[in-house]
Amino acid sequence: MAGEFCCNYAALCMTLTIKEKIEQLRDTIRYHDRRYYLENNPEITDYEYDQLIQELQHLEKTHPDLITADSPTQRVGGEPLTQFATIDHKIPMLSIDNTYSDKELKEFDQRIKRMAGIDTHRDIEYVVELKIDGVAVTLWFEKGLFVRGATRGDGFKGDDVTANLRTIRQIPLKLESPDRRQKIPSVLEIRGEIYLPNKEFQRLNDDREEAGEPQFANPRNAAAGTLKLLDPRITAKRRLCIFAYAIGYFEELELTTHRDCLEMLRGFGLPVNPHTRLCENIEKVIQYCKDWDKRRSELDYMVDGMVIKVNSLALHGRLGATSKAPRWVISYKYQPEQAITKLEEIDIQVGKTGTITPVANLTPVLLAGTTVSRATLHNFEEICRKDIRVGDYVVVQKAGEIIPQVVSVLKEKRTGKERIFHEPATCPECKSTVSKDGVYLRCHNPLCLSQAKRRIQYFASRHAMDIEGFGPALVEQLVDKGFLKDYADIYYLKFDDLVNLERMGEKSASNVMHAVEESKNRDLDRLICALGISNVGFHTAEVLANHFDSLDTLANATQEELEEIYEIGPVVAESIVDFFRNEHTRDIIEKLKAGGVNTKKLVSQKFVKNPKVAGKSFVITGTLQKYSRDEAEALIKNSGGRLISSVSKKTDYLVVGEDPGSKLDKARELNVHILDEEAFEKMIK
Ligand SMILES: [Zn+2]
C-alpha cells in the first residue's frame, strides 16, 4: 500500500500524500452518505461502503495524528458516558399548540390576521409539514462543524446527547454546500426530529425478543430510549434517522421565508421531509392535512399530525410567542385509530430465550384498515394495572404503535362473568417454576421444549436455513414425539420418523427429506443467523459471514477481534463469545457438521457458477409471479449478484413484476436493462 505514496524525498512528502489520500476517502464516503441518506439513491452496496470505511480506519490507525473530529470514522466515540451533561438552550425550544378540527385551524388563521393587522380577506401563506412522532433535538454547528446537540428537555435546558447524535449517519459532521450558493454561517443551530423508521423498530424489537429483553411499545419510545443510551456504540447500531425542520440561533444569515430556511438546510446536507408543502391559504392547508390523514399509513415512519407554520419570517417576528408556544405555528393532530372489541382469551407465549409474555385473543375487528385479532398486553403487570379480565370489552389502538395494543377496559360493559387472569407460576410448556426478570417472567429451564421449538422453528425459517415444509406445526409434532431435541437433530431425521406423523403422506415426507438435504448447502450467513445467537439477527449474520470464512474461525474469534469489525460492538461480541464458549453449543455444532451441514463460506464458488449475474447490480420492482421478493433476492445474492434499493445509472438490471413502481420509469430514463420475469428466470437459471 505504502509504495503507492512513496517517493524519494523525506517522510514529509509521504505524510502529505497520505493526508491527501485520507481526505479523498473522507470526501468519497461523505458523497456516498449523501447518496444514501439524502437522495435515497445509493451507488454502492453496504459492503463496498464498509470497505471504504475500513480502508480509512486502517490509514487513520497508522497515522493517528491525521484523525479529525469530522472524519466519518469518528462517529462512534470512545468510552460510554456515566451521565449526560445539561445544556441551556440559547433560544428556548417552545412547544406547539394543538388543534383537532378544521374550525380551530380557521380560527388560527383569523387570529394571525387580526394580530398582524392583515385584512381578513387576504391570504396568508403557510408551510405544512408532517408531524413526525419522534424526539425533538437541537444541533449546534460552528464554522460548519457539528459541535454539540441536545434533547429538548423542558424547553429551556436539555441533555447533551452529542455522542449519540454523532452516530446518526444522516447528520453531517460537517455542513456542505456543494453548489456554493449558500455560504455556511459561522454559527447555526438546527432543530430536528429524531425518529426510528418502522422497519428498524421491528428489527430492534425482534432482536430484543431474541435476546430476551423487553420490547419497546412504539417507535417513539424506542427512539427516545436510544437517544438516552450512555453507550454510543449501541446507539450506532439502531440506525436512528432525523428530519430537520427549523433553525434556532444563527449568525450571518439572511432569510425571508421558512421555506427558504428548509431549502437551505437541505442544501447543507440535512434531510428535510420531502412531503413538506407550501400552501397559499388556510383552505389548502386543511385539504392537505386531510389528505395525509388517509395516506400516513403508507409511510415508513409514524406521523401523528401536521405542523402548520406561517411562511413569512417577518410575520414570525411580528407575532412573537406566548410563554409556552410561538404564535405563528400550530399543529393539527390526527385522532388515534381505536376500536372496541371483546377480549376472548389471554394466551401465554414462550419465546426462544424463555421470556413469557401474555397476548390478547380478540374477536376480530377492523382497525386502521386491517383486521386485528391479537393485541399485545406487554407483560403481566400491565394486565394487573389496567385490570384487564378475560371476557372484557376493551379499546384497542394503533396510535404510534405498529402492533395493536389494549388501551383500556370498558368496565361499564361487565356482566360479572369476566374472569380475572392470574400470572402463571410455572412455564405453560415445561411446567418448571418461572422467575421474575424485571417486569417479565422467564422460564430458565434449558431443556424447556417450548424454547427448543421456537429455536428449531427459527433455524428452519425462511430467513435462516430456509427448509421448505418445515413449519411450526411439524416442529411441534417432532419435538413432542421426541424426534427433535435441538436443531441439529433435523439432519438425523429418517423417512420413517416423518411418514407416520399426522397429515404427512409419503410424498410430503420425501419432500421434507429433500428440503432438509438441500439445506445442508446453505451459505455461512444463513447458518450463523440460524444458530440463534443472542443479538445476532439476519443483518449481523451477514456482517459476520463477510468477515469470517468459516464457522470455526468465527467460533474461535476473541472478543477483541470481533469488536474490531465495523458494526460489531461489545454487546454483540460478548453474545457471540458466550454462545460458542458454551459446551452444549459446541456439541450441537459438531452434530451439525457430522450431519453434513456446510459451515464454510460459499460465495466465491458461486461467483464462478453464474457469470451472467456475478458482480452485477439488480433492483426489483413490482410483484413477481413465481417468486416472493425474498426468494428473488436470495436467487440473485446466491448467484453472486448485488441488490440495490433504488435505480441509478450504475444499476445493471431492473427486474420488473406486476404493478411496477416509479422505478420502471426511472430505469427507462437511464437506459437500465429491464428484465421481465421470464428473462430474469432464464438468466438466473
Ligand atoms: Zn419452559
Residues whose N, C-alpha, C, O or C-beta is under 5 A from the ligand:
A	BS01	ZN	C427 E429 C430 C443 N445 C448
